[in-house]
Amino acid sequence: MASKVSKAITIGDLRELARRRTPEFVFVPVETGGDDGNGPARNADGFHKYHLSAHALVDCSTVKLDATVFGRTYSRPFGISAVGFAGIMRRHAEQMLAEAAVEANIPFMLSSSSCASIEEIARIAPKHVWQQLYAARDSRITDDMLRRARDAGVEVLAFTVDAPAPMYNHWLVRAGLKLPAYVPPAKWPYVIWQALRHPRWTWEHASRGGLPRADSWAPYAPAGASANDVARLSWSQTPTFHEWPEVERLRRLWPGKLLIKGIVRPDDAARALDLGADAVIVSNHGGNKLDCMPAAIDILPGIAAHVGHRAPLLFDGGIRRGSNILVAHGLGANFSMVARATLYGVMAGGTEGALRAIEILSSEIKRDLAMIGCPDIARMDATYIHGSARHIDLPRRREPAVEKIDKIAVS
Ligand SMILES: Cc1cc2nc3c(=O)[nH]c(=O)nc-3n(C[C@H](O)[C@H](O)[C@H](O)COP(=O)(O)O)c2cc1C
C-alpha cells in the first residue's frame, strides 16, 4: 500500500500530515516565530508579489538542476537548513534528514542545538554535512564545537548571527512550556491530552525513555546529565551577544568555508566578506525571531546588488514551492536553503517524507524552468522575473553563460 507521504503532491500536503502526527505544543512552535508569530507566514506570502516571465521557444527537453557551491556539486540548487532540537519533532529527525540529504545529493546543515551529535551526522553524511554554530557565552565551548566539526571532517561552517536574544513568542509564553526542560504542573493535563491524541509521536519518545537529549551539547554537561539538564545548559550559553570580532576570531580558527547566516543588510553583508567570510546567507531565521521584519525575499535584491559580484549568495526564508527558489535565484541568490519544507516531510514520514519534500520541490523547479524557457538553473536571472522587479540593479553572475547573454540580446 502506498504510504501517505508518497501521495503528498505539495509541501502543504506534507505540512498537514506533519500537523496531524504531532502534538500542538510541538507543531505550533515550528510554525510560528517571535511575538504574534506572523513572521514565517510573511516570508512565505512575500513570494506572491514576484512573478516569473517566460522566454518563448527555448528547448528545455533537458533541464539542469545541479549547482556547485564551495567546491562541491549538488544535484539540486537547494539544501536543508538548520533546525534546533529537530529530534523532538520526530525521533531521530536529524539522522533522517542527513540520510535524505545523501540520497538526494544536497547539503544538510546540522544545528548546533541538535539532538544528534556532529560526529554521528558526519558518519551518516560525510560529504553533505555543514555545521551551523550559535557561538556560546563561554568561548571554550565554541572552540570545542569547531574542533569537533573539523575532526569530523566538516568543510562548511555557518555562524548564525540573527538570534542574539531569546525568542518571545506569545503562544509559547502563554502555554508556559519549554521543551524538553520544563512543563509546569498545571500544564500536565493539557500535555497528556495532546500526547494521547498523537500516539505515534508519544510512543516513539516514551518507548525510549522520554524526549531526546541534545547530544551536540552533552560533552559540556556533567556525565550522566539528563535531557533537561543538557537543554538548560545550552540555554544558559545561547543565545548571547557577540560582535564583529567574533567573525574575525572564527575566521582565524576555522580552516574550511565560513558562512555568515542571518544577514539582512547590504552593509553587514559587505562587512562579513571584508572580514574573510566565504559567503553570507540572506535570512531572517525563517521569520522566527522578530515579527516586524520584511519578508526575507524582499531583503535579497538589495544585498545581491551590493555584494552579489563578490561571493556566492545563499538565501532562505518562506520557500514552500519550487517557483519560490526560481524567484530567489532570479533576484540574485546562487543557492537556497529550506527548513520547514523538509521538516514537514521528516515529521510526516521520516526519511521517506524528507525525500518526498525534496522531490516535490525538485520536480516543481524542473517543470517551472521548462515553462519559462530556462534549461539550466545556473542561468536563472532577473530577466525571468516579471515587471519592475527585473529592473533591480543586480550584478551579473561572475561567470555569465555567453549563450544566455546572446539570447537576451535578441529577445
Ligand atoms: C523549528 C525551527 C528551528 C530552527 N533552528 C535553527 C537553529 O538551530 N539554527 C539556525 O541557524 N537556524 C534555525 N532555524 C532557522 C532555519 O535554519 C532557516 O533559516 C529558516 O527556518 C528558513 O526558513 P523556512 O523555514 O521558511 O524555510 C530554525 C527554524 C525552525 C523553523
The ligand as an SDF file (V2000), in Angstrom:
LIG
                    3D

 31 33  0  0  0  0  0  0  0  0999 V2000
   11.8220   24.9490   14.2510 C   0  0  0  0  0  0  0  0  0  0  0  0
   12.9910   25.7110   13.7070 C   0  0  0  0  0  0  0  0  0  0  0  0
   14.2100   25.6550   14.3500 C   0  0  0  0  0  0  0  0  0  0  0  0
   15.3060   26.3610   13.8390 C   0  0  0  0  0  0  0  0  0  0  0  0
   16.5180   26.2280   14.4570 N   0  0  0  0  0  0  0  0  0  0  0  0
   17.5940   26.8820   13.9470 C   0  0  0  0  0  0  0  0  0  0  0  0
   18.8790   26.7020   14.5210 C   0  0  0  0  0  0  0  0  0  0  0  0
   19.0580   25.9380   15.4480 O   0  0  0  0  0  0  0  0  0  0  0  0
   19.9110   27.4070   13.9890 N   0  0  0  0  0  0  0  0  0  0  0  0
   19.7490   28.2670   12.9250 C   0  0  0  0  0  0  0  0  0  0  0  0
   20.7160   28.8970   12.4920 O   0  0  0  0  0  0  0  0  0  0  0  0
   18.5510   28.4240   12.3360 N   0  0  0  0  0  0  0  0  0  0  0  0
   17.4740   27.7470   12.8180 C   0  0  0  0  0  0  0  0  0  0  0  0
   16.2590   27.8820   12.2130 N   0  0  0  0  0  0  0  0  0  0  0  0
   16.1630   28.7430   11.0140 C   0  0  0  0  0  0  0  0  0  0  0  0
   16.3730   27.9120    9.7400 C   0  0  0  0  0  0  0  0  0  0  0  0
   17.6640   27.3720    9.6870 O   0  0  0  0  0  0  0  0  0  0  0  0
   16.1440   28.7540    8.4830 C   0  0  0  0  0  0  0  0  0  0  0  0
   16.9860   29.8780    8.4990 O   0  0  0  0  0  0  0  0  0  0  0  0
   14.7020   29.2130    8.2810 C   0  0  0  0  0  0  0  0  0  0  0  0
   13.7940   28.4710    9.0300 O   0  0  0  0  0  0  0  0  0  0  0  0
   14.3360   29.1350    6.7940 C   0  0  0  0  0  0  0  0  0  0  0  0
   13.0000   29.4670    6.5880 O   0  0  0  0  0  0  0  0  0  0  0  0
   11.8820   28.3530    6.2440 P   0  0  0  0  0  0  0  0  0  0  0  0
   11.6460   27.5760    7.4960 O   0  0  0  0  0  0  0  0  0  0  0  0
   10.7090   29.1790    5.8600 O   0  0  0  0  0  0  0  0  0  0  0  0
   12.4160   27.5090    5.1230 O   0  0  0  0  0  0  0  0  0  0  0  0
   15.1590   27.1670   12.6880 C   0  0  0  0  0  0  0  0  0  0  0  0
   13.9190   27.2070   12.0330 C   0  0  0  0  0  0  0  0  0  0  0  0
   12.8580   26.4900   12.5210 C   0  0  0  0  0  0  0  0  0  0  0  0
   11.5420   26.5410   11.7830 C   0  0  0  0  0  0  0  0  0  0  0  0
  1  2  1  0
  2  3  1  0
  2 30  2  0
  3  4  2  0
  4  5  1  0
  4 28  1  0
  5  6  2  0
  6  7  1  0
  6 13  1  0
  7  8  2  0
  7  9  1  0
  9 10  1  0
 10 11  2  0
 10 12  1  0
 12 13  2  0
 13 14  1  0
 14 15  1  0
 14 28  1  0
 15 16  1  0
 16 17  1  0
 16 18  1  0
 18 19  1  0
 18 20  1  0
 20 21  1  0
 20 22  1  0
 22 23  1  0
 23 24  1  0
 24 25  2  0
 24 26  1  0
 24 27  1  0
 28 29  2  0
 29 30  1  0
 30 31  1  0
M  END
$$$$
